Amino acid sequence: MGLLQTLLMNTRPSLALGMMALVAFSVSLSTAATLSHLIQIAKWVLSLVHLN
């Protein structure tokens, strides 16, 4: 985290804000995709349990 902070301190503010926005967007998108897959897996497991 300190390395990232040092790197961002040496860049233009608009570039640093853009990089932070990109990282925040990608993390939230990955989290949403992971949760979606986990929900699909849970539905599949529950459908298998229900059939038995």
N, C-alpha and C positions, 0 to 999 in steps of 0.2 A: 504494500500500500504506500509506503514511503517513497519507493522508486517511482510509482505512478504519479504521486503528488509532485515530486521533483521534476519529472518529465513535463507535467502539465504547467508547472510554474514557468518553464522556459519557452512556452509556446504562446501564440497569440490567444487572447481570451475567447474570441469567436471560434477558433479551431478547437480549443479545449472544451468549450460548451458543446460543440457539435460532436466531438468524440464521446463525451459523457452521455449525450442524448442517444447516440448510436449504441453504446454499451447498454444503457438502461432499456432501450427498445428491444435489443437482441435477447437480453436476459429475460424480460417479461414474455417475449414470444416463445423462447425455449421452454419456459415454465408452463405456459399455456399448452404447448404441444405435448409436453411430458404428461401433464395432468389429463389431457384428452386421451392419450394412449393408455394411461393407467385406468381410466374410467371404462374404456373399451375392453381391456383385459378383465376388469372386475365383472362387467356384464357377461362376458363370455364364460368366465368361471361360474358365475351364478346360474347361467342357463344350463351348464353341464350338471351342476348340483341339483337343479330343479328337475331335470329329466330323470335322474336316478331316484 
